[in-house]
Amino acid sequence: MGDPISIGMVMSVGSTAIKGIGELVTEFSEESRIQRLVRANHYKRKFDKLKTQLKEYKERFMFIMSTHNFANTASSNRYGCKRSKRDNAHRNHQLKPS
């Protein structure tokens, strides 16, 4: 067949190569897992930042709308309270007092 020493050496080299490939696969999967965690953490931070911005924009919008509603109410009513249609009709002399 062949020299037993050379066959043993080839088998030894072959098993070392297989072991090396296994280590590379393990190392690659570990790196991939770490990269996925880093990416997930990055997107979580981005999401938290966007959530904070959305909350700030909502607060600004609510303030603007309340100011807008107050201004509309104040400009349409002299004293800041709503008048009924009947009161407006009296004021505009469209309805005769009863």
Buried (B, 14 or more C-beta within 10 A) or exposed (E): EEEEEEEEEEEEEEEEEEEEEEEEEEEEEEEEEEEEEEEEEEEEEEEEEEEEEEEEEEEEEEEEEEEEEEEEEEEEEEEEEEBEEEEEEBEEEEEEEE
